[in-house]
Amino acid sequence: MSTITIAWIALPFFVGFTIYLLPKLDRYLALLQALVSAAYALQLFVVPSALTLQLLDNFGVTLLVDQLSGYFILTNALVTAAVILYCWHSGKTAYFYAQTIILHGSVNAAFVCSDFVSLYVALEVSGIAAFLLITHSRSDRSIWVGLRYLFVSNVAMLFYLVGAVLVYQAHHSFSFAGLGVAPPEALALIFLGLLTKGGVFVSGLWLPLTHSESETPVSALLSGIVVKAGVYPLVRCALIVDHVDLIIRVFGVGTALLGVFYAVFEKDTKRMLAFHTVSQLGFILAAPKVGGFYALTHGLVKSALFLIAGALPSRNFKELQHKPINTAIWIALVIASFSISGFPMLSGFGAKVLTMKNLAFWQAIAMNVAALGTAISFAKFIFLPHGGQPQDVKPGFWTAVIFLIGALVAANVVYYEAYNVANIIKPLATIGVGWLAYFLIFQRSVFKLPRVLEQFEHLMGVMSLMLVLLFWMVLA
């Protein structure tokens, strides 16, 4: 198993460079790599025992592969496969597929890291690959958005690296477990880097512009899997170090409320989905023990939603209310919106029920408010007029969307115990109240939230404030 794991980690980078040498096979090699990762992830659920690989004995450089890793790896595999299917007939170059697979491999590597040095390398490689995909169209706008993302990412990782050195100084190891004895400033610096990289709370306000202005398949990759490379180590640290768990849960609640607050008032479809990514990351962090399953369902549904949003006739909700969309596209949009709202028969329902059952008592009210906000946000999609003329979509659009929606249905098996009367009534009531609030209040709302905190010159200041907040929380 150890040899297979090492080969699996290295394979995407080999495939990525091979695509450059054999450009006529680019799509086939990329899809094959995604399927290999899916097979590797699935066997982690069949063989539940964890695998730990010690790479450098004296430095605590280790890899840890278990069911938690399996959920994140499976998410990466399915989303990557869907994006490749979406782009199958789009004329994308070998460069695009190569960078997609290198991104896939680096994110996979992040999902098995259990030390701060290996994680740093994986996150840096994923950041560069994501930057190259964001700027793939070579427009002035995409280059600016990509450089903005790269700068914020690199600054965050500099803070992270200083924190990692402080952990080694205290523990003589780079292992995640070293946070248990590390000084407060080490934890504050590392968490600032990971919260920013993962798009969590106010330090993640770089995310809406980046995800909404990227090409449709790139937006699906960024929201579906890339941000989870920063969230996964936070979940892992919460499970390893007891006193970290409370901090992670607090940020989970905070980011769930912040993201959904913006999403409820957002008038742009892609920005709404991006803000909702921020919110849904909070659900993953709010209950670290079951965060893997929620990450899987969110990755599948959010990538599907971004692909569908790219097929809509407009990004403006006000315009869409006067432009009936094609019924087939509307049905796909409704199914995905139902899943993320927690409607039964789709895995979003089981993920929400399982997460709510694993919340601390003080989290329950806030997370139910966030769930209500989710229902309000996606009512904007569900109640769009439909019945319009057939629309031209990408040739691979339906293959990718059906693949993702099928995966959402199949993932119900993970927590089939959720299907009882009590569990079904509560989400349906929440969705019903959310729809009522949408029709009575938010449908006619013209309130627009300011974007001042998203401006580039303020993102660094927000990082400084977050560092102060983290330091105070650790001391407390």
N, C-alpha and C positions, 0 to 999 in steps of 0.2 A: 504493500500500500504506500509506503514512503517513496519508493521509486516512481510509482504512478503519479503521486502528488507533485513531485519535483518536475516530472516530464510535462504534466498538465499545466503547471505554472509557466514553464518555458515555451510551450508550444505556440501560444498566440503571437509571441514576438518573432518566432521563426516563420509562422504563417504570414505575418504582416510583411516581413521583408521578402518572402517568397512571392507575394502578390506583385511586388515591383518587378520581379524577374519574369513572372508569367502573367502579364496583365489580362490575357484572354480568359484566364481562369479565376479572375478576381472575385466575382460574386459567389462562385461555387466553393472556393477555398474559405471565404469568409463565413458562408452559411454552414459549412462543415465544421468550422471551429466553434461556432455557437452551439451546434448540436452536441459536439464533444463535451463542452462545458455543462450542458443540460444533463447529459448522461452521467457525468462525474457528480453533479449535485444530487441527482436522484439516488445514486447508490449510497450517499451519506445518510439517507433516511432508512435505507434497508439495513445498513450496518451502523447502528446508532452509537457505537463506542467512539470516543474522541481520539484523534491522532495528533500527537505533539512531536514536532521535529525541532531538535536543538541544533542550530547551525554553527554558532560560535560559543563554545562553552563558557568562556570567561566574560562575555559581554551580555549574556541573556538574550541573544538574538534567536527568537523562536517563531515557529509557525504553529497555529492551532486550527485544526479542521474538525468541526462537529456539526450538529444540526443547525445551529444558529448561522454558521457560515453557509450551510447548504441552502437556506432560504435566500440569502443575499446573492449567492452564486447563481441559483436558479433564476432569480429575477434578472440578473445580468444577461444570462443566456437567452431567455425568452424575449426580452426587449430587444437585444441585439439582433436576434433572428427576425423579429418582426420588422425592424428598420431595414434590414437587408432585403427582405421580401418587398417592402414598400418601394425601395429604390431599384428593384430588379430590372425594370425596363425604362428607367429614367435617364440612362446615359451617363451615370456617375462614373468617374474615372477610377483607375486602379489606386490613385492617391487617396481618394475618399475611403475606399474599402480598406486599404492598408491602415489608415489612421483610425478607422472604426475598430479594427481588430486589435491594434496596439492599445487603444483606449480600453477595449474589452479586457485585455490581458492585465493591464495595470490595475484596473478596478478589481478584477479577480484576486490579484496579489494582495491588495489592501484588505480584502475580505478574509484572508487567512493569516494576516500578521498579528502577532501577539507581543510585539516590541516596538519601541518608538523609532528606531533607526530604519528597520525594514519598511515600516509604515510611511516614513518620510520619503523614502525613495519611490514607493508606489504612488503616493499622492502627487509628487512632483512630476512623474512621468504622465500620470493621468491628466494633470493640469496642462501640460504642454500639448498632449494629444487633443484635449478638449479645445484649447485655443486654436489649433490648426483646423479643427472642424468648424468652429464658430466663424473663422475668417475664410472658409472655403469658397464663398461666392466672390471674394475679392472686391466687394463694394466698399466705398468709403465708410459707410455706416457699420458694416460687419467688422471691418478692421478696427474701428474705434471701440466697438463693443468688446471685441476680442482682447485688445490691449488693456482695456479697463478691467476685464475679468482676470487677465494674467497678472496685472500689477497688484490688485487686491489679494489674489491667491498667494503670490510670492511674499508679500508683506506679512500675511497671516502665517505662512510657513516659517518665516524668520523668527517670529515670536515662539512658534512651536518648537523650533530647533533649540533655542536657548533653554526652554523648559525641559527638553529631553536631556540636555547636558546636566542640568541641575538634578534630574532624577538619577542619572548615573553617578553623580557625585555623592548622593545620599545613599544609594542602594548598591552601588558597584555593579549595576546591571541596567540595561535599557528595557527590561520587561515591564509590561503594564502593571504588574504587581508592585513595582517600585513606587507607584503613586501613594501607596499606603504609608510610606515613611519619608516621602519627599517633602521639602519645605512648601509652604503655601504658595509662594511665587511660582514654583515649578508647575503646580496644578493649574494656577491661573493662566500662565503663558500657554501651556499645552491646550487647555480647553478653549482659549481664545482662538488659537489656530484652527482647531477642529470645528468649533461653532461657526466660524467664518467660512471655512471650506465646505461645510455641510449646508450652509444657507439657513442657519438657525437663529431665531430671534432677531433683534435689530442689527446684529453683525452680519446677517444674511440679506440685507436689503439691496445688495448688488444683484441678487438673483432675478427679480422680476424683469428688469430691462434685458439682461443677458438671455434669459430663456425665451422671452417674447419676441426678441428681434432676430433670433437665429433662424436658419432654415427649418422647415417643419420636421424633417427626420432628426436634425440635430437637437431641436427642442425636446423631442421625444426621448432621446438619449440622455440629455442633461437632467431632465426632471425624473425620468424613469430610473436611472441608475447612478449617474455621476455624483450627485449630491449625497448619495448613500455611502459613498466611500469615506466621507467625513463623519457621517452619523454612526456607521458601524462601530468604529473604535470607541465612541462614547457609550454605546450600548454595552460593549465588551468590558470596558472599564467599570461600568456600574455593576456588572455581575461579578467582577473580580474583587473590587475594593468596596467594602460596605459603606463607608462614609461618603463615597462619591455618588451613590445611588440617589440620595436626596437631592443633590445639586442637579443631577441629570433630570430628575422628575420635575423639579421646579422650572427648568428651562423648557421641558416638554410642554408643560401647561402654558407658559408664557408665549411660546412660539405658536402653539395651536390657536390661542386667542388672537394674537397679533395678526397672523396670516389670514384668518377667516374674517377679521374685522375689515381689512383692506379688500378682501375678495367680495364681500357683500356689496360694497359701494363701487366696485370697479366696473367701468363701462366698456372695456376692451376685452375681447374673448381670451386672447393669449396671455394678457397680463393677469386676468382673473385666474386662469389656470396656474400661472406661475406663483401668484400669491397663495393659492391653495396648496401648492407644493410645500411652501413654507409651513402652512398650517398642519398638513398631514405628517410632516417630519416630527411635529410635536407629539402626535399620537404614537409614533414609534418610540420616542424617548420617554413618554409618560409611563409606559409599562415595559421596561427593558427586557424582562423575562420572556415576553411574548412578542417582542418587537420584530422578530424575523418574519413572522407570518404577515404582520401588517405591512412590512416593507415589500413583501412579495405582491400582495394585492394592490398596494398603491402604485408600484412600478408598472404593473400590467395595465391598470385602468388609466393612469396619467399619461402613459405613452400613447394609448388608444385615443384619449381625448385630444392630445396635441395633433395626432394624425388627422382626426376628424375635423378639428378646428381649422386645419390647413385647407380643407375642402369646402368650407363655408363661403358664401358669396361676399361676406364682409367680416371685418373684425369688430365692428361697432354694434353693440347690442341694440341700440336705438334703430339703426338701419335694418338689422335682421328682423326686427318686429314688423317691418313693412315689406320684407322680401321673403316670401314663403320658400323654404328650402326643400330639396328633393326628399320625398317620403322615406326612401331607403336610408339615406344619410341621417335623417332625423331619427329613425328607429335605432340605428347604431349609437347615435348621440344619447338617446334616452336610456338605452341599456347601460352604457358606461356611466351615465350620471346616476342611475339607480344604484349601481354597485358602490360608487364612492359615497353615496348618501346612506348606505347601509340597508338597502332593500333585500329581502330574502330571495333565495335562489341564485344569488351571486356571491362570490367569496368576500366581497366587502362587508356583507352582513356578518358572517362568522368572525372576520377580523375585528370588527367593531365590538361585537359581543364579548369576545375573548379579552380584548384590551380593557373594556369597562370592568370586567370581572377581576382584573389584576391591578386596578388603581388603588392607591391609598385613599382613606376616607376623605382627606382634605382636597383631593383632586377631583372628586366626582362631580361637584356642581359645575366647576369651570369646564371640564371636558364635555359635559352634557350641553353646555352653552355653545361650545365649539361645534359639536355635532349638529345642533340646531342651525348654527350659521352655515354649515355645509349644505344642509337641506335648502336654505334660503338661496345660497349662491347658485346651486345647480338647478333650482327652479327656473332660473333665467334661461337655461338651455332647454329644459324639458318642455316649457310652455311657449317655445318659439313656434310661429305658424309654419305649417308644412303643406305639402301637396303641390310644390312648385315643379317646374319642368326638370327633366333629367339633366344632371350636371356632368361636365367632363371632369373626371378625377384621374389621378395618377394610375397607370395600368396595374400597379401592384397594391393599390389602396385597399381594395376589398380583401385580398389575400391576407394582408397584414392585420387589418381590423378584425376579420373573422377569426384569425389565429389568436389574437389577444383576448377577444371576448370568449372564445372557446376555452382558453386557459382560465379565465375568471370563473367559468362554470365548473370546470374540472377541479379547481382548487377548493371547492366546497368540501371535498373529502377530508381536508386537513382538520376541520373542526365541525364535523357533522352533528356533534352533541348540542350545538347551538340551537338546533331546530326543535324547540318546544314552545308551548303557547306563551309563556311569560316572556321569553326572549324575543319572540316575534312581535308581540304587541307593543313593546316599548319603542323599538326603532320605527315602526309604522306610525306611532303616535307622534314621535319627534319629527318625522318627515311631513306628516299632516299639518302640524303646527307651523313648521317652516314654510310650507306652501301657503298657508293662510296669511302668515306675516308678509310673505312676498306680495301677495295680491292686495293686501290692505295698506301696506306701508312702502315696501321697497321697489315695487314695480314702477311707481311714479316718482321715485326719489331722484332729485337732480343734484344731490350733495356730492361733491368731488373732493377726495382727500388730497392734501398737498403732497408733492413729490420731493420736497426739499431734502429729506434724509437719504434719498436715493442718488442725489447728485454726487458726482465723483469726489469733489473737494470735501464733502462731509463724511464720506465713508471711512476715512482714516480717523476723523474725530470720534466717530461712533465706536471704532475699535478701541480707542483710548478709554472711553467711558465704560465699555464692556470689561476692559482689563481691571479697572477700579472696582466695578461691581463684582467680578469674579474673585478678586483678592479679598474683598469684604466678606463674601459668602463663605470662602474657605476658612477665614479666621473665625467667623461666627460658628 
